[in-house]
Amino acid sequence: MLEQQSLQGGNTGLGTKKLQQLVSGDKPTGEDEDNQLVVAFDSPEQEAQKLYIYLWVSEKYFLQGMSQFLDLASKSS
């Protein structure tokens, strides 16, 4: 597992900004730091679809992390 984490860049390999870029593919509306999290969508349907995908991917990684934690906890007992 440590070998896999080092190959993927550890826990910092996929942050929220990177996840947002991967899921949305859209460009932020402004260049300053406050607008980096604001994404312009073409339609409300597109926004809903991308939000659903973003939440699904986030939940997937959350559950993977919980699974790894429980696996490590059970091995240390």
C-alpha atoms as a printed R data frame, in Angstrom:
   type eleno elety resid chain resno       x      y       z
1  ATOM     1    CA   MET     A     1   0.000  0.000   0.000
2  ATOM     2    CA   LEU     A     2   2.839  2.426   0.795
3  ATOM     3    CA   GLU     A     3   4.404  1.644  -2.551
4  ATOM     4    CA   GLN     A     4   1.125  2.429  -4.310
5  ATOM     5    CA   GLN     A     5   0.756  5.718  -2.403
6  ATOM     6    CA   SER     A     6   4.279  6.810  -3.307
7  ATOM     7    CA   LEU     A     7   3.624  6.075  -6.976
8  ATOM     8    CA   GLN     A     8   0.392  8.074  -6.908
9  ATOM     9    CA   GLY     A     9   1.855 10.988  -4.987
10 ATOM    10    CA   GLY     A    10   0.511 10.029  -1.569
11 ATOM    11    CA   ASN     A    11  -2.497 11.775  -0.068
12 ATOM    12    CA   THR     A    12  -1.745 15.018  -1.916
13 ATOM    13    CA   GLY     A    13  -2.060 13.452  -5.361
14 ATOM    14    CA   LEU     A    14  -5.713 14.424  -5.771
15 ATOM    15    CA   GLY     A    15  -6.913 17.595  -4.108
16 ATOM    16    CA   THR     A    16 -10.204 19.410  -4.409
17 ATOM    17    CA   LYS     A    17  -8.955 21.702  -7.181
18 ATOM    18    CA   LYS     A    18  -7.622 18.768  -9.203
19 ATOM    19    CA   LEU     A    19 -10.835 16.819  -8.639
20 ATOM    20    CA   GLN     A    20 -12.891 19.822  -9.750
21 ATOM    21    CA   GLN     A    21 -10.798 20.182 -12.917
22 ATOM    22    CA   LEU     A    22 -11.045 16.472 -13.716
23 ATOM    23    CA   VAL     A    23 -14.792 16.310 -13.238
24 ATOM    24    CA   SER     A    24 -15.895 19.605 -14.700
25 ATOM    25    CA   GLY     A    25 -13.413 20.278 -17.463
26 ATOM    26    CA   ASP     A    26 -14.662 23.862 -17.283
27 ATOM    27    CA   LYS     A    27 -12.468 26.877 -16.681
28 ATOM    28    CA   PRO     A    28 -12.823 29.091 -13.605
29 ATOM    29    CA   THR     A    29 -14.588 32.370 -14.346
30 ATOM    30    CA   GLY     A    30 -11.853 34.615 -12.927
31 ATOM    31    CA   GLU     A    31  -8.128 34.686 -12.452
32 ATOM    32    CA   ASP     A    32  -8.000 35.851  -8.832
33 ATOM    33    CA   GLU     A    33  -7.963 33.382  -5.969
34 ATOM    34    CA   ASP     A    34 -11.540 34.076  -4.815
35 ATOM    35    CA   ASN     A    35 -12.956 33.067  -8.192
36 ATOM    36    CA   GLN     A    36 -10.921 29.875  -8.542
37 ATOM    37    CA   LEU     A    37 -13.771 27.853  -7.041
38 ATOM    38    CA   VAL     A    38 -16.489 29.460  -9.202
39 ATOM    39    CA   VAL     A    39 -17.252 27.493 -12.345
40 ATOM    40    CA   ALA     A    40 -19.474 28.743 -15.157
41 ATOM    41    CA   PHE     A    41 -21.828 26.149 -16.650
42 ATOM    42    CA   ASP     A    42 -23.711 26.341 -19.930
43 ATOM    43    CA   SER     A    43 -27.027 25.197 -18.462
44 ATOM    44    CA   PRO     A    44 -28.610 24.154 -15.156
45 ATOM    45    CA   GLU     A    45 -28.793 20.580 -16.461
46 ATOM    46    CA   GLN     A    46 -25.040 20.544 -17.112
47 ATOM    47    CA   GLU     A    47 -24.412 21.972 -13.630
48 ATOM    48    CA   ALA     A    48 -26.585 19.271 -12.041
49 ATOM    49    CA   GLN     A    49 -24.867 16.510 -14.019
50 ATOM    50    CA   LYS     A    50 -21.362 17.699 -13.150
51 ATOM    51    CA   LEU     A    51 -22.297 18.160  -9.486
52 ATOM    52    CA   TYR     A    52 -23.647 14.606  -9.392
53 ATOM    53    CA   ILE     A    53 -20.423 13.248 -10.903
54 ATOM    54    CA   TYR     A    54 -18.307 15.329  -8.515
55 ATOM    55    CA   LEU     A    55 -20.215 14.044  -5.489
56 ATOM    56    CA   TRP     A    56 -20.056 10.452  -6.743
57 ATOM    57    CA   VAL     A    57 -16.270 10.634  -7.195
58 ATOM    58    CA   SER     A    58 -15.871 12.327  -3.799
59 ATOM    59    CA   GLU     A    59 -17.928  9.615  -2.113
60 ATOM    60    CA   LYS     A    60 -15.913  6.918  -3.862
61 ATOM    61    CA   TYR     A    61 -12.622  8.259  -2.508
62 ATOM    62    CA   PHE     A    62 -14.143  8.814   0.949
63 ATOM    63    CA   LEU     A    63 -15.311  5.203   1.091
64 ATOM    64    CA   GLN     A    64 -11.945  3.956  -0.171
65 ATOM    65    CA   GLY     A    65 -10.235  5.900   2.603
66 ATOM    66    CA   MET     A    66 -12.596  4.509   5.226
67 ATOM    67    CA   SER     A    67 -12.010  1.008   3.917
68 ATOM    68    CA   GLN     A    68  -8.228  1.450   4.087
69 ATOM    69    CA   PHE     A    69  -8.498  2.865   7.615
70 ATOM    70    CA   LEU     A    70 -10.622 -0.063   8.793
71 ATOM    71    CA   ASP     A    71  -8.273 -2.520   7.137
72 ATOM    72    CA   LEU     A    72  -5.259 -0.984   8.867
73 ATOM    73    CA   ALA     A    73  -7.118 -0.836  12.193
74 ATOM    74    CA   SER     A    74  -8.059 -4.498  11.995
75 ATOM    75    CA   LYS     A    75  -4.469 -5.504  11.156
76 ATOM    76    CA   SER     A    76  -3.031 -3.563  14.092
77 ATOM    77    CA   SER     A    77  -5.351 -5.271  16.613
